[in-house]
């Protein structure tokens, strides 16, 4: 990993990254998760450098090698562990340290001169280790924990036992100036990696087909621990948008895969480090937690850890532990969620309020975002968490057959005309719900009346949008439903609204007639402006402001910069931009981290060569990875096509880190339809150069490049062109990603065709929409 020190000198550090199958490239070994061993590591290094491994140093001495004296460091023997968890790091570092209440020494290693940037992660790490000690019923088994910031690192982070490595942006922040989003990101990456010290390191999957046991559980734990350490983050309210939504988006494709995915060759595991293993895995664990209850959940985990510590397991071992602790048939409930791909659509076939009960007729089916008939019929064991107008917290009802009739009791005094029913309160079960038109009208009234929790309000938005994509409701119905959210002030709900608005913007920008797109843009401008006015976040934080208030300001800034950058807002943005580019270090707070990229993009999009040159000059003065990333995400928004092309050339020039170069590509492709077209042409013409840059890196880097080059197209013709290109230029490690992108393009093409057949094609529809709003 190469970096520039505080004096401007180019330096290198050495670091390992063995997961999934790269330990064999370092030393001869049985490089499989089930082949655990004790490792004794000795390193011989330049005496001016710091070197560390999984365990503390046992002995150090000077040795003569040729004409030089070097330092030989022998480390204590590791616990019995899998090869992919072994790690070594050598370089120049500063550090901050603290001990947990349970006596473990924790250090955060930083580039020289930046030790203070590790303080926040250190605080999270020390609290998190103690929390997990108690939660898992077994103390952290190593005498130390090092967390190291790596300047150039393909992965986000890696859970090597006792020596966790991170990208700089995922570990180091200035806690005084960092945005809410940055603090939350560092927090959940740390809590995720430290969960692995138990789930993955102490108890390891027997083979890669149970990768989800590692990643799904750590993804659940990251939220659990973050919520305990920082309750104000409201992690469980954010879970449906941040974790469940990406899982359902990918799992609604026919090119998805089961959570427990068969892996015949170890090389194939790289393709399933995805939203199914991480996000869907976390989502079904959250569902299991809700079904069996916290006490039985934790009791089962403690028993599982004690029984299998230093060993290997398969999914059924976890089900057995929870079955014993809860007295419930957990495998019967959970196997349909982990052994088959996809998730259910629960459709309400009939809804009737009769006296003191609501009668429902339900039917489940396999939900596909394409709207196509599923290739086969399958069912899930579906926990239904139902709430009514004045009653919440019903015991979940299990739906195991294709159809089900049920009666939901009402509270005495409920007005039949106002009664509403939600099928998935708290968004606990990974599914979509298709309500009857009457139920949707009642729920819309409940939204306007403020009777629903933020997670429930957000789920209604995301569901109806995805149901429209599948052809289950009309896109015109989606937009009418959104009107009920005009003036919304909750971050979690706005997170869902932004997903829909940005999704529609990309769809209509990519293929709708110009007049329809311009009408949508006017609607989006009005809707976002109403939100900005209702929230009134301002440009600076207020003394009593909470964590999610900062998140909301950043989100609304992004939406305003995209849809409503004009008038006083644009004037203020240009003023702050001018001060920032003049001296980006001294004037950093003119554009705080939470909205810097948004303002840079807006000013560039409505500016010219002068603003772009100013920003590029400012970039040269930046030293921190996060600051550089924000500019990389913005410079492609210039309207000048020649300058966009220059940015793409810069991306592959070798001047930008491999871990970051695709941000420039995303900047160009996200900026406009012309930018997307340009990015695809650039990718095809420069494929050999791009492949040469990333062929030895993690496949996730090429996945990101493919996404930047294709996301946003919505025609069968473009899908055919892309498919033909990859047939001539095969990428075996990215085969699953390519097939998923092709399916998404074809699904969006069908979605656009259906949209053009709705009232969206009529000018009067948009006039009526504005009148309602």
NURO-635699 format. One line per field, with one value per residue (C-alpha): residue number from 1; x, y, z. Coordinates in Angstrom, 1 decimal. Example, Ala and Ser with C-alpha at 12.3 -4.5 7.8 and 13.67 -1.06 7.14 Angstrom:
2
nr <- (1	2);
x <- (12.3	13.7);
y <- (-4.5	-1.1);
z <- (7.8	7.1);
END
This chain:
773
nr <- (1	2	3	4	5	6	7	8	9	10	11	12	13	14	15	16	17	18	19	20	21	22	23	24	25	26	27	28	29	30	31	32	33	34	35	36	37	38	39	40	41	42	43	44	45	46	47	48	49	50	51	52	53	54	55	56	57	58	59	60	61	62	63	64	65	66	67	68	69	70	71	72	73	74	75	76	77	78	79	80	81	82	83	84	85	86	87	88	89	90	91	92	93	94	95	96	97	98	99	100	101	102	103	104	105	106	107	108	109	110	111	112	113	114	115	116	117	118	119	120	121	122	123	124	125	126	127	128	129	130	131	132	133	134	135	136	137	138	139	140	141	142	143	144	145	146	147	148	149	150	151	152	153	154	155	156	157	158	159	160	161	162	163	164	165	166	167	168	169	170	171	172	173	174	175	176	177	178	179	180	181	182	183	184	185	186	187	188	189	190	191	192	193	194	195	196	197	198	199	200	201	202	203	204	205	206	207	208	209	210	211	212	213	214	215	216	217	218	219	220	221	222	223	224	225	226	227	228	229	230	231	232	233	234	235	236	237	238	239	240	241	242	243	244	245	246	247	248	249	250	251	252	253	254	255	256	257	258	259	260	261	262	263	264	265	266	267	268	269	270	271	272	273	274	275	276	277	278	279	280	281	282	283	284	285	286	287	288	289	290	291	292	293	294	295	296	297	298	299	300	301	302	303	304	305	306	307	308	309	310	311	312	313	314	315	316	317	318	319	320	321	322	323	324	325	326	327	328	329	330	331	332	333	334	335	336	337	338	339	340	341	342	343	344	345	346	347	348	349	350	351	352	353	354	355	356	357	358	359	360	361	362	363	364	365	366	367	368	369	370	371	372	373	374	375	376	377	378	379	380	381	382	383	384	385	386	387	388	389	390	391	392	393	394	395	396	397	398	399	400	401	402	403	404	405	406	407	408	409	410	411	412	413	414	415	416	417	418	419	420	421	422	423	424	425	426	427	428	429	430	431	432	433	434	435	436	437	438	439	440	441	442	443	444	445	446	447	448	449	450	451	452	453	454	455	456	457	458	459	460	461	462	463	464	465	466	467	468	469	470	471	472	473	474	475	476	477	478	479	480	481	482	483	484	485	486	487	488	489	490	491	492	493	494	495	496	497	498	499	500	501	502	503	504	505	506	507	508	509	510	511	512	513	514	515	516	517	518	519	520	521	522	523	524	525	526	527	528	529	530	531	532	533	534	535	536	537	538	539	540	541	542	543	544	545	546	547	548	549	550	551	552	553	554	555	556	557	558	559	560	561	562	563	564	565	566	567	568	569	570	571	572	573	574	575	576	577	578	579	580	581	582	583	584	585	586	587	588	589	590	591	592	593	594	595	596	597	598	599	600	601	602	603	604	605	606	607	608	609	610	611	612	613	614	615	616	617	618	619	620	621	622	623	624	625	626	627	628	629	630	631	632	633	634	635	636	637	638	639	640	641	642	643	644	645	646	647	648	649	650	651	652	653	654	655	656	657	658	659	660	661	662	663	664	665	666	667	668	669	670	671	672	673	674	675	676	677	678	679	680	681	682	683	684	685	686	687	688	689	690	691	692	693	694	695	696	697	698	699	700	701	702	703	704	705	706	707	708	709	710	711	712	713	714	715	716	717	718	719	720	721	722	723	724	725	726	727	728	729	730	731	732	733	734	735	736	737	738	739	740	741	742	743	744	745	746	747	748	749	750	751	752	753	754	755	756	757	758	759	760	761	762	763	764	765	766	767	768	769	770	771	772	773);
x <- (0.0	1.5	0.9	2.4	3.7	3.4	6.5	5.3	7.5	6.1	6.1	5.0	3.6	3.2	-0.1	-1.8	-5.4	-5.9	-9.7	-11.0	-8.2	-5.0	-3.1	-1.8	0.0	2.0	2.9	2.1	-1.1	-4.5	-6.2	-9.8	-11.9	-12.3	-8.6	-7.7	-4.2	-2.0	0.3	3.7	4.8	8.3	9.1	12.5	12.1	13.9	14.4	12.9	9.5	6.7	5.6	2.7	0.6	-2.4	-0.7	1.5	5.2	7.0	10.6	12.6	16.3	18.7	20.1	22.7	21.4	24.2	25.7	22.6	21.2	17.5	15.0	13.7	10.3	8.7	5.1	3.2	1.4	-2.1	-5.2	-6.4	-7.8	-8.4	-5.7	-7.7	-7.5	-3.7	-2.4	0.8	1.4	4.7	5.2	5.4	2.5	1.3	-1.4	-3.8	-4.6	-6.9	-7.9	-11.4	-13.1	-12.4	-8.7	-8.0	-5.5	-6.9	-4.8	-5.8	-2.8	-2.8	-0.4	2.3	0.9	-2.7	-3.2	-6.0	-8.1	-8.3	-9.9	-13.5	-12.9	-10.9	-13.9	-16.3	-13.9	-13.3	-17.0	-17.9	-15.5	-17.0	-20.5	-19.8	-18.1	-21.3	-23.6	-21.9	-21.1	-17.4	-14.7	-12.6	-9.9	-6.8	-4.7	-4.8	-6.8	-5.1	-7.1	-5.0	-5.8	-4.5	-4.1	-4.8	-7.0	-9.5	-11.8	-13.7	-12.2	-11.0	-11.6	-8.2	-8.2	-6.6	-5.4	-8.3	-7.4	-9.5	-9.6	-8.7	-12.2	-13.8	-11.6	-10.2	-12.3	-12.0	-14.8	-15.2	-15.9	-17.1	-20.6	-23.2	-23.0	-19.2	-19.4	-22.2	-20.1	-17.0	-19.1	-20.9	-17.7	-15.9	-18.9	-19.2	-15.5	-15.4	-18.5	-16.4	-14.0	-16.6	-18.9	-16.4	-13.1	-13.9	-16.6	-16.1	-18.3	-17.2	-17.2	-17.8	-21.4	-22.2	-20.4	-23.7	-23.0	-20.1	-21.3	-25.1	-24.6	-21.9	-24.2	-27.0	-24.5	-23.2	-26.7	-27.2	-23.9	-24.2	-27.7	-26.4	-23.4	-25.2	-29.0	-29.5	-28.4	-31.7	-30.1	-33.2	-35.3	-32.7	-32.4	-35.2	-33.7	-30.0	-29.9	-33.2	-33.8	-30.6	-31.3	-34.7	-33.5	-31.0	-33.2	-36.1	-33.9	-34.0	-30.2	-30.1	-29.0	-30.0	-28.4	-26.9	-25.4	-23.6	-19.9	-18.2	-14.9	-13.4	-12.7	-16.4	-16.9	-15.8	-19.1	-21.3	-19.7	-22.9	-26.2	-27.6	-24.9	-24.6	-28.0	-30.5	-28.5	-28.9	-32.5	-33.5	-31.5	-33.5	-36.7	-35.6	-34.8	-38.3	-40.0	-38.2	-37.6	-34.3	-33.8	-34.1	-32.0	-29.1	-29.3	-29.1	-26.1	-24.2	-24.8	-23.7	-20.5	-19.5	-20.2	-18.4	-15.6	-12.4	-14.4	-16.5	-20.2	-23.0	-26.2	-28.2	-26.0	-27.3	-30.9	-30.4	-29.1	-32.1	-34.6	-33.3	-33.3	-36.8	-38.6	-39.7	-39.0	-36.5	-35.2	-38.7	-39.3	-35.9	-34.9	-37.3	-35.5	-31.9	-32.2	-34.2	-33.6	-36.2	-38.8	-42.6	-45.1	-48.1	-51.2	-54.3	-57.1	-60.0	-60.3	-63.5	-64.2	-67.0	-67.9	-65.0	-62.7	-61.0	-61.2	-58.3	-57.6	-54.0	-51.9	-48.2	-46.1	-42.5	-41.9	-39.8	-39.1	-39.6	-43.3	-42.8	-44.6	-42.1	-40.5	-41.9	-44.2	-42.7	-43.8	-42.1	-42.8	-43.8	-44.2	-46.9	-46.4	-49.8	-50.9	-54.2	-55.3	-54.9	-53.2	-49.6	-47.4	-49.7	-48.0	-46.7	-48.9	-47.2	-48.3	-46.9	-49.4	-49.9	-53.2	-54.5	-57.7	-57.4	-59.3	-57.6	-59.4	-59.9	-59.9	-63.3	-64.2	-62.3	-64.2	-64.8	-64.4	-60.9	-59.6	-56.3	-54.2	-50.5	-49.3	-45.6	-45.3	-41.7	-40.7	-39.4	-40.1	-38.3	-41.3	-43.4	-47.1	-49.7	-52.7	-56.1	-56.9	-59.1	-56.4	-53.9	-56.3	-56.7	-53.0	-52.4	-54.8	-52.8	-49.6	-51.1	-52.5	-49.1	-50.3	-47.5	-43.9	-41.2	-40.1	-43.6	-44.1	-40.9	-41.8	-45.1	-43.2	-40.6	-43.1	-45.5	-42.6	-41.2	-44.8	-45.1	-41.8	-43.2	-46.5	-48.6	-49.7	-49.4	-46.6	-49.3	-50.6	-47.1	-46.9	-50.3	-49.4	-46.2	-48.3	-49.4	-45.7	-45.5	-43.8	-42.4	-39.7	-38.4	-35.0	-35.9	-38.9	-37.0	-34.4	-37.1	-38.6	-35.2	-34.8	-38.0	-37.4	-33.9	-34.9	-37.7	-35.3	-32.8	-35.5	-37.2	-34.0	-32.8	-35.7	-38.8	-39.9	-38.4	-41.7	-42.6	-39.1	-39.4	-42.8	-41.4	-38.4	-40.8	-42.7	-39.5	-38.4	-41.7	-41.8	-38.2	-38.6	-41.6	-39.5	-36.6	-39.1	-40.8	-37.6	-35.7	-32.3	-30.2	-26.6	-25.2	-26.0	-28.0	-26.9	-29.7	-29.5	-29.5	-27.6	-30.4	-30.9	-27.5	-28.3	-31.4	-29.7	-27.2	-29.9	-32.0	-28.9	-28.3	-31.9	-32.0	-28.7	-30.2	-33.7	-34.0	-30.6	-31.7	-32.3	-31.0	-29.9	-27.7	-26.3	-25.3	-23.8	-21.6	-20.5	-19.4	-17.9	-15.7	-14.4	-13.8	-11.7	-9.7	-8.3	-9.9	-8.1	-8.7	-12.2	-13.4	-16.4	-17.7	-18.8	-19.2	-18.6	-22.3	-23.1	-19.8	-20.2	-23.8	-22.8	-19.7	-21.9	-24.6	-22.1	-20.2	-23.4	-24.5	-21.0	-18.3	-14.5	-13.6	-15.3	-14.0	-10.4	-10.8	-11.9	-9.1	-6.6	-8.1	-7.9	-4.1	-4.0	-6.0	-4.3	-7.1	-8.8	-12.3	-11.7	-10.2	-13.2	-15.7	-14.0	-13.7	-17.5	-18.1	-15.8	-17.7	-20.8	-19.4	-21.7	-18.7	-18.4	-14.7	-14.1	-16.0	-13.8	-10.7	-12.0	-12.4	-8.8	-7.6	-9.3	-7.1	-3.9	-2.4	-2.6	-5.7	-5.7	-7.3	-9.7	-10.9	-10.7	-14.2	-15.6	-14.6	-16.5	-19.6	-19.4	-19.5	-22.2	-24.5	-24.3	-26.6	-27.8	-24.9	-22.5	-23.9	-23.5	-20.0	-19.0	-20.2	-18.3	-15.2	-15.5	-15.7	-12.9	-10.5	-11.5	-8.0	-6.5	-9.2	-8.9	-5.1	-5.5	-7.9	-7.2	-5.3	-7.5	-10.7	-13.5	-15.6	-13.6	-14.5	-18.1	-18.1	-16.8	-19.4	-22.1	-20.8	-20.8	-24.3	-26.6	-29.3	-29.8	-33.4	-33.7	-33.6	-31.3	-28.7	-29.0	-28.3	-25.3	-23.9	-24.5	-22.7	-19.7	-19.2	-19.6	-16.5	-14.8	-15.7	-15.0	-15.5	-15.1	-17.8	-20.2	-23.0	-22.8	-23.0	-26.0	-27.7	-27.0	-28.5	-31.6	-31.9	-31.7	-34.3	-36.6	-36.3	-37.0	-40.3	-41.0	-40.5	-42.8	-45.6	-44.9	-45.5	-48.9	-50.1	-51.5	-47.9	-48.0	-50.8	-50.0	-53.2	-52.0	-49.0	-51.2	-53.6	-50.6	-49.3	-52.8	-53.1	-49.6);
y <- (0.0	3.4	6.6	10.1	11.2	14.6	15.8	14.8	11.7	8.6	5.7	2.0	-0.2	-4.0	-5.5	-8.9	-9.6	-13.4	-13.8	-15.7	-17.9	-15.9	-17.3	-20.0	-17.2	-16.3	-19.8	-23.4	-24.4	-26.1	-22.9	-23.8	-22.4	-25.9	-26.5	-24.6	-24.4	-22.6	-20.1	-19.0	-15.9	-14.4	-11.3	-9.8	-6.0	-2.7	-1.6	1.8	0.2	-1.1	-4.7	-6.6	-9.7	-11.3	-11.9	-9.7	-9.6	-12.4	-11.6	-9.1	-9.1	-7.6	-10.0	-9.4	-10.1	-9.6	-6.2	-4.9	-5.2	-6.0	-6.6	-10.1	-10.2	-13.4	-13.3	-15.4	-18.4	-17.7	-19.5	-22.3	-20.5	-20.5	-19.5	-16.6	-14.8	-14.7	-11.2	-9.2	-5.4	-3.5	0.2	3.6	4.4	6.4	5.0	5.7	3.1	2.2	-0.8	-2.2	-2.5	-6.3	-5.6	-6.0	-3.6	-1.9	0.2	2.2	2.6	5.6	7.3	9.3	12.6	11.6	9.6	11.9	10.7	7.2	8.4	7.9	4.3	3.5	4.6	2.5	-0.5	-0.6	-0.3	-2.8	-5.6	-5.4	-5.5	-8.6	-10.3	-10.1	-10.7	-13.9	-15.2	-15.7	-13.1	-11.9	-14.6	-12.6	-10.4	-7.4	-6.0	-3.8	-1.8	-0.4	2.2	1.2	4.0	1.8	-1.2	-2.9	-4.1	-1.9	-3.8	-7.3	-9.0	-10.7	-12.1	-9.5	-7.4	-5.8	-3.8	-0.9	1.6	4.9	6.4	3.5	4.0	7.6	10.7	14.1	13.6	17.4	18.1	14.7	14.4	12.2	9.9	9.5	8.8	6.2	4.6	4.2	3.0	0.2	-0.9	-1.3	-3.1	-5.3	-6.4	-6.9	-9.1	-11.3	-11.9	-14.3	-15.0	-16.1	-16.2	-18.1	-20.1	-20.4	-21.7	-25.2	-24.2	-21.1	-22.1	-20.9	-17.6	-15.9	-17.3	-14.9	-11.9	-12.0	-12.3	-9.6	-7.3	-7.9	-7.3	-4.1	-2.6	-4.2	-2.9	0.5	0.9	0.0	2.3	5.2	4.9	8.3	6.8	4.9	2.0	-0.2	2.5	2.8	-0.9	-1.3	1.3	0.6	-3.2	-4.8	-2.6	-3.6	-7.3	-7.2	-5.2	-8.0	-10.9	-9.8	-10.8	-14.3	-14.0	-13.9	-16.8	-18.5	-17.4	-20.8	-20.9	-24.0	-23.3	-26.1	-24.2	-21.9	-19.3	-18.9	-17.5	-14.0	-13.7	-14.1	-11.4	-9.5	-8.1	-11.6	-12.9	-9.6	-7.8	-10.6	-12.7	-9.9	-9.5	-13.1	-13.0	-9.9	-11.8	-14.8	-12.5	-11.1	-14.5	-16.3	-13.2	-11.6	-13.9	-17.1	-15.6	-14.7	-17.9	-19.9	-17.9	-18.4	-22.1	-22.1	-20.2	-22.4	-25.6	-24.8	-22.4	-22.8	-25.2	-25.0	-25.1	-25.3	-23.4	-26.2	-25.9	-22.4	-23.5	-26.4	-23.9	-21.6	-24.5	-25.7	-22.2	-21.2	-24.6	-23.7	-25.5	-22.9	-24.9	-25.4	-21.6	-20.5	-23.0	-21.6	-18.3	-19.6	-22.6	-21.0	-17.7	-15.0	-13.7	-13.6	-11.1	-11.2	-10.1	-9.1	-10.7	-9.5	-7.0	-6.6	-4.8	-6.8	-5.6	-6.1	-7.9	-7.4	-10.3	-10.8	-13.3	-13.5	-15.2	-15.6	-15.9	-15.5	-11.8	-10.9	-7.2	-8.0	-8.8	-12.1	-15.2	-17.1	-20.2	-22.3	-22.1	-21.8	-20.8	-19.5	-19.7	-16.1	-14.4	-11.8	-8.9	-7.2	-3.9	-2.1	1.5	1.5	-1.8	-2.8	-5.7	-8.6	-12.0	-12.9	-15.2	-17.9	-18.2	-21.4	-22.3	-20.5	-19.0	-18.0	-16.5	-14.7	-12.5	-9.6	-8.4	-4.7	-2.6	-1.6	1.8	1.7	3.6	1.2	4.0	4.8	1.3	0.4	-2.8	-3.2	-6.6	-6.2	-3.8	-2.7	-4.1	-7.3	-9.9	-9.7	-9.4	-7.0	-6.5	-5.7	-4.1	-3.7	-0.2	0.4	-0.6	1.6	4.6	4.0	3.6	6.9	8.6	7.2	8.5	12.0	11.8	10.8	7.5	5.3	4.9	6.1	2.6	1.7	4.9	4.2	0.6	1.7	4.0	1.4	-1.3	0.6	1.7	-1.8	-3.1	-0.6	-1.8	-5.3	-4.1	-4.8	-1.2	1.8	4.3	7.1	5.5	5.7	9.4	10.0	8.0	10.1	13.2	12.0	12.5	16.2	18.1	15.0	15.8	12.4	11.2	7.5	8.4	10.8	8.1	6.0	8.9	9.7	6.2	6.5	10.0	9.2	5.9	7.5	10.3	7.8	5.7	8.7	10.4	7.2	6.7	8.8	11.5	14.9	16.4	13.7	13.9	17.7	17.4	14.8	17.1	19.9	17.7	16.5	20.1	21.1	18.0	18.4	22.1	21.4	19.0	21.5	24.2	21.9	20.7	24.0	22.3	25.4	25.3	24.8	22.5	23.8	23.3	20.9	18.9	15.1	12.5	11.9	15.7	15.8	12.8	14.6	17.8	15.9	13.9	17.0	18.9	16.0	16.2	20.0	20.0	17.5	18.8	22.3	24.1	27.6	31.0	31.7	28.1	28.2	31.6	30.4	27.2	29.2	31.5	28.6	26.8	29.8	30.0	26.2	26.0	29.0	27.0	23.6	22.9	26.2	26.6	23.0	24.0	26.2	22.9	20.4	16.7	15.9	17.9	18.8	16.4	17.6	21.3	20.6	18.7	21.4	24.2	22.3	21.2	24.9	26.2	26.0	25.6	28.1	26.3	23.0	24.3	25.8	22.4	20.5	23.0	22.5	18.7	19.0	20.4	17.6	14.9	12.9	10.1	11.2	14.7	13.4	11.0	13.8	15.7	12.5	12.0	15.5	16.4	14.5	16.7	19.5	19.9	20.1	16.7	17.3	17.8	14.7	12.8	14.2	13.0	9.4	9.6	10.8	7.8	5.3	7.4	5.7	8.9	7.7	4.8	1.5	1.6	5.0	5.4	4.1	7.1	9.3	7.0	7.1	10.9	11.0	8.3	9.7	13.3	13.0	10.7	11.9	11.0	7.5	7.0	8.4	6.1	3.0	4.0	4.7	1.3	-0.6	1.3	1.2	-2.3	-3.7	-0.9	-1.0	-4.8	-4.5	-2.2	-4.4	-8.0	-8.8	-6.8	-7.8	-8.6	-6.0	-3.3	-4.5	-4.9	-1.2	-0.3	-2.4	-0.7	2.7	1.8	0.2	1.4	3.6	2.1	0.9	-0.6	-4.1	-2.8	-1.6	-4.9	-6.8	-4.6	-5.0	-8.8	-9.1	-7.1	-9.4	-12.5	-11.3	-10.0	-12.6	-11.8	-15.1	-13.5	-11.0	-13.3	-13.1	-9.2	-8.9	-11.2	-9.2	-5.9	-7.2	-8.4	-5.0	-3.2	-5.4	-5.0	-1.2	-1.4	-3.1	-0.7	2.3	0.7	0.3	3.8	5.3	3.6	5.3	8.7	10.0	10.5	13.1	16.7	16.9	14.2	16.4	19.5	17.5	16.2	19.7	20.8	18.1	18.8);
z <- (0.0	-1.1	0.7	1.0	4.4	6.0	4.2	0.8	0.5	-1.2	1.3	1.3	3.9	3.7	4.6	4.0	2.9	2.8	2.7	0.8	-0.7	-0.8	2.2	-0.2	-2.1	1.0	2.4	1.7	3.6	3.5	2.7	3.7	6.6	8.1	8.3	11.4	12.9	15.4	13.7	14.9	13.0	12.8	10.8	10.0	9.2	9.0	12.6	11.9	11.0	13.2	12.5	14.0	13.6	15.2	18.5	20.7	20.3	22.2	21.6	19.5	18.6	16.1	13.5	10.8	7.3	4.8	5.6	7.4	10.9	10.9	13.7	14.1	15.8	17.0	18.0	20.5	19.1	17.7	18.9	16.6	13.6	9.8	7.4	6.0	9.4	9.6	9.1	9.1	8.8	8.4	8.2	9.9	12.3	15.2	17.5	20.3	22.9	25.7	27.8	27.9	31.2	30.9	30.5	26.7	25.2	22.1	19.7	16.6	14.3	12.0	9.5	11.3	12.7	12.6	15.8	17.0	14.0	15.6	18.9	17.8	16.5	19.7	21.9	19.8	19.8	23.5	24.3	21.7	22.9	26.4	25.0	22.9	25.9	27.7	24.8	23.5	27.0	26.2	26.7	23.8	23.8	22.7	24.8	22.4	19.5	16.9	14.3	11.5	8.9	5.4	2.9	-0.1	0.6	-1.8	0.9	3.3	6.3	7.2	10.5	10.9	14.5	16.8	13.8	12.0	8.9	7.5	4.7	6.2	5.5	7.5	10.6	10.8	11.3	13.0	15.6	15.9	12.3	10.9	9.7	11.3	8.3	8.7	12.4	11.8	9.0	11.2	14.1	12.1	10.3	13.7	15.3	12.3	12.3	16.0	15.8	13.6	16.4	17.7	14.8	12.1	14.0	17.2	15.5	11.7	8.9	7.8	4.1	2.1	1.3	4.8	4.4	5.5	9.1	9.2	7.2	7.9	11.6	11.7	9.7	12.3	15.2	13.7	14.2	17.6	19.0	17.4	18.9	22.4	22.2	20.5	21.0	19.3	16.0	15.8	14.0	14.0	12.5	9.7	9.2	6.6	4.3	4.9	5.2	4.2	1.0	-0.8	0.1	-1.4	-4.4	-5.3	-4.2	-6.5	-9.5	-11.1	-11.0	-7.2	-5.1	-1.8	1.4	1.7	-1.8	-3.0	-3.6	-5.5	-6.0	-3.4	-6.1	-6.6	-3.1	-4.2	-6.1	-3.0	-0.8	-1.7	-0.4	0.0	2.3	4.2	4.1	3.6	6.1	8.7	7.8	8.4	11.7	12.8	11.9	14.0	16.9	16.7	16.5	19.4	21.5	22.8	25.8	23.9	21.0	23.3	25.3	22.1	20.9	24.2	24.0	20.3	21.1	24.0	22.2	19.0	20.1	18.0	15.7	12.5	12.0	9.5	9.5	11.2	14.3	14.8	14.2	16.8	19.4	19.0	18.9	22.2	23.8	22.5	22.4	18.8	15.5	14.3	11.4	10.0	10.2	8.9	6.2	3.6	4.0	3.7	1.4	-1.4	-3.2	-3.3	-0.9	-0.8	-1.9	0.4	-1.5	0.4	-1.7	0.6	3.4	5.4	8.7	10.4	13.9	16.2	13.8	10.4	8.1	5.7	2.9	2.0	-0.7	-0.9	-4.1	-5.2	-5.9	-9.0	-9.8	-13.5	-12.9	-14.8	-13.6	-11.3	-12.9	-10.1	-7.1	-3.7	-0.2	2.9	6.6	7.0	10.4	10.0	12.4	12.3	13.7	13.6	14.2	18.0	18.7	18.1	19.3	18.2	18.6	15.1	13.1	11.0	7.4	6.0	3.2	-0.1	1.2	4.6	6.0	9.4	11.7	13.4	16.6	17.0	20.1	21.4	20.2	16.9	14.2	11.4	8.8	10.1	10.7	9.0	9.1	8.5	7.6	8.5	11.4	12.0	8.6	10.4	7.7	4.4	2.1	0.1	0.8	-1.9	-0.1	-1.6	-2.9	0.1	2.5	0.8	1.0	4.7	5.2	3.3	5.7	8.6	7.1	6.8	10.4	11.8	13.2	11.8	13.0	10.7	9.6	8.7	6.7	4.8	4.0	2.4	0.1	-0.9	-1.3	-3.6	-5.8	-6.2	-6.8	-9.6	-11.1	-11.1	-12.7	-9.7	-9.4	-11.8	-11.5	-11.5	-8.3	-6.7	-7.3	-6.0	-2.9	-2.4	-2.1	1.3	2.4	1.4	4.1	5.8	8.5	9.5	8.3	7.9	5.8	3.7	3.1	1.5	-0.4	-1.9	-3.1	-5.0	-6.4	-7.5	-9.0	-11.0	-12.1	-13.4	-15.1	-16.9	-17.7	-19.3	-21.7	-21.2	-23.7	-22.9	-22.0	-19.5	-17.9	-17.6	-15.9	-13.5	-12.8	-12.0	-9.6	-7.9	-7.5	-5.9	-3.6	-2.5	-1.9	0.3	2.4	2.7	3.8	6.3	7.9	7.6	8.2	7.4	6.4	9.9	12.8	15.7	19.4	20.3	17.1	17.2	15.1	12.6	12.2	10.7	8.4	7.3	6.4	4.3	2.6	1.8	0.6	-1.9	-3.1	-3.4	-5.2	-7.7	-8.2	-6.8	-7.0	-7.7	-6.1	-2.6	-2.1	-5.2	-4.4	-0.9	-2.4	-4.8	-2.0	0.2	-2.8	-3.5	0.0	0.1	-3.1	-2.0	1.0	1.4	4.7	6.5	5.1	5.3	7.5	4.8	3.2	6.0	5.2	5.4	2.3	0.6	-2.4	-3.0	-3.1	-5.3	-7.7	-7.9	-8.4	-11.1	-12.9	-13.2	-13.7	-16.3	-16.8	-14.1	-11.3	-12.4	-12.6	-9.1	-7.7	-9.4	-8.0	-4.5	-4.9	-5.1	-1.6	0.0	2.0	3.6	1.7	2.6	1.3	-1.9	-2.3	-2.0	-4.9	-7.0	-6.6	-7.9	-10.7	-13.4	-12.9	-15.1	-18.2	-20.6	-22.3	-23.1	-19.4	-18.4	-20.8	-19.1	-15.8	-17.1	-18.5	-15.1	-13.5	-15.4	-15.4	-12.4	-10.4	-8.5	-6.1	-7.4	-4.4	-5.5	-9.3	-9.9	-8.0	-10.9	-13.3	-11.1	-11.0	-14.8	-15.3	-12.5	-13.8	-16.8	-19.6	-21.7	-18.9	-18.7	-22.5	-22.3	-19.4	-21.3	-24.4	-22.3	-20.6	-23.9	-25.6	-22.6	-21.3	-21.6	-19.6	-16.9	-16.7	-16.4	-13.4	-11.5	-12.5	-9.3	-7.0	-5.4	-7.9	-6.0	-7.7	-11.2	-10.0	-9.1	-12.5	-14.2	-12.2	-13.0	-16.7	-17.0	-14.1	-15.6	-19.0	-19.6	-23.0	-24.5	-27.2	-24.7	-22.7	-25.8	-26.6	-23.1	-23.1	-26.5	-25.2	-22.2	-24.3	-26.2	-23.1	-20.4	-16.7	-14.8	-11.4	-12.2	-14.1	-11.5	-11.3	-15.1	-15.3	-12.5	-14.2	-17.4	-15.7	-14.0	-17.3	-18.9	-15.8	-16.0	-19.8	-19.0	-16.1	-18.5	-21.1	-18.5	-17.1	-20.6	-20.7	-17.5	-16.8	-16.6	-20.3	-19.8	-19.0	-16.9	-14.5	-13.5	-13.1	-10.9	-8.9	-8.2	-7.3	-4.6	-3.3);
END
